[in-house]
Amino acid sequence: MKKAVNFEKDLLEAYEKGELVSTSPSKKEKEKFKAAAQATFLKDRRVNIRLSSPDLMDIQARALEEGVPYQTLIASVLHKFVSGRLVEKPSRLTSRSTRTAKKQASG
């Protein structure tokens, strides 16, 4: 917690000294951001999916942490996935078939 307080103090001091400079996006950048926002929030189709109760509860808990409705969180995750911005971390677990093959090869 102290790090955050110190960081905030440093920001305030920099602001008061005039060291922070406000930058505004160009007109072209504003149009680009506007188009991206409109495309992101355009919801013209309904989809029904079935989820396990534990998965839905986890999604709802995560949405609560993020301060967004859970359906919005689901839509955001799907949008990031299809746009290539959702990066999957490699699993530390091995599949059963991989373990079985390793056992057979060593045995």
C-alpha positions as CSV (number, residue, x, y, z in Angstrom):
1,M,0.0,0.0,0.0
2,K,2.9,2.4,0.8
3,K,4.2,2.0,-2.8
4,A,0.8,3.2,-4.2
5,V,0.8,6.2,-1.8
6,N,4.4,7.1,-2.7
7,F,3.5,6.8,-6.4
8,E,0.5,9.1,-5.9
9,K,2.6,11.7,-4.0
10,D,5.2,11.6,-6.8
11,L,2.5,12.2,-9.4
12,L,1.1,15.1,-7.4
13,E,4.5,16.7,-7.0
14,A,5.2,16.3,-10.7
15,Y,1.9,17.8,-11.6
16,E,2.4,20.8,-9.3
17,K,5.9,21.4,-10.8
18,G,4.4,21.4,-14.3
19,E,6.3,18.3,-15.3
20,L,3.3,16.5,-16.6
21,V,2.1,17.4,-20.1
22,S,-1.4,16.7,-21.3
23,T,-1.5,15.2,-24.8
24,S,-4.5,15.2,-27.0
25,P,-5.1,12.6,-29.8
26,S,-5.1,14.0,-33.3
27,K,-8.3,14.2,-35.2
28,K,-7.4,11.1,-37.2
29,E,-6.7,9.2,-34.0
30,K,-10.0,10.3,-32.5
31,E,-11.8,9.0,-35.5
32,K,-10.0,5.7,-35.3
33,F,-10.9,5.4,-31.6
34,K,-14.5,6.3,-32.3
35,A,-14.8,3.7,-35.0
36,A,-13.2,1.0,-32.8
37,A,-15.6,1.8,-29.9
38,Q,-18.6,1.7,-32.2
39,A,-17.6,-1.6,-33.6
40,T,-16.9,-3.0,-30.1
41,F,-20.2,-2.0,-28.7
42,L,-22.4,-2.9,-31.6
43,K,-24.5,-5.8,-30.4
44,D,-27.0,-6.8,-32.9
45,R,-27.1,-10.6,-32.4
46,R,-28.2,-12.8,-29.5
47,V,-26.4,-16.0,-28.6
48,N,-27.4,-18.6,-26.1
49,I,-24.7,-20.8,-24.5
50,R,-24.7,-23.4,-21.7
51,L,-22.1,-23.1,-19.1
52,S,-21.3,-25.2,-16.0
53,S,-22.5,-23.6,-12.7
54,P,-18.9,-23.3,-11.4
55,D,-17.7,-21.6,-14.6
56,L,-20.6,-19.1,-14.5
57,M,-20.0,-18.4,-10.9
58,D,-16.3,-17.7,-11.6
59,I,-17.2,-15.4,-14.5
60,Q,-19.7,-13.5,-12.3
61,A,-17.1,-13.1,-9.6
62,R,-14.5,-11.9,-12.1
63,A,-17.0,-9.5,-13.6
64,L,-17.8,-8.1,-10.1
65,E,-14.1,-7.6,-9.5
66,E,-13.9,-5.7,-12.8
67,G,-17.0,-3.7,-12.1
68,V,-18.8,-4.8,-15.3
69,P,-21.9,-7.0,-15.9
70,Y,-21.0,-10.6,-16.5
71,Q,-22.5,-10.7,-19.9
72,T,-20.4,-7.7,-20.9
73,L,-17.3,-9.5,-19.6
74,I,-18.2,-12.6,-21.7
75,A,-18.7,-10.5,-24.8
76,S,-15.4,-8.7,-24.2
77,V,-13.4,-11.9,-23.8
78,L,-15.0,-13.3,-27.0
79,H,-14.2,-10.1,-28.9
80,K,-10.6,-10.2,-27.8
81,F,-10.3,-13.8,-28.8
82,V,-11.7,-13.3,-32.3
83,S,-9.6,-10.2,-32.8
84,G,-6.4,-12.0,-31.8
85,R,-5.8,-9.9,-28.7
86,L,-6.5,-12.7,-26.2
87,V,-3.3,-14.5,-25.6
88,E,-3.5,-18.0,-24.1
89,K,-0.8,-18.9,-21.7
90,P,0.7,-22.4,-22.1
91,S,-0.8,-24.9,-19.7
92,R,1.5,-26.4,-17.1
93,L,-0.6,-29.5,-17.2
94,T,-0.1,-32.3,-19.6
95,S,-2.9,-34.2,-21.2
96,R,-3.6,-37.7,-20.2
97,S,-2.7,-39.0,-23.6
98,T,0.8,-37.4,-23.4
99,R,1.5,-38.9,-20.0
100,T,0.3,-42.3,-21.1
101,A,2.5,-42.1,-24.2
102,K,5.5,-41.1,-22.0
103,K,4.9,-44.0,-19.6
104,Q,4.7,-46.5,-22.5
105,A,7.9,-45.2,-24.1
106,S,9.8,-45.4,-20.8
107,G,8.3,-48.8,-19.7
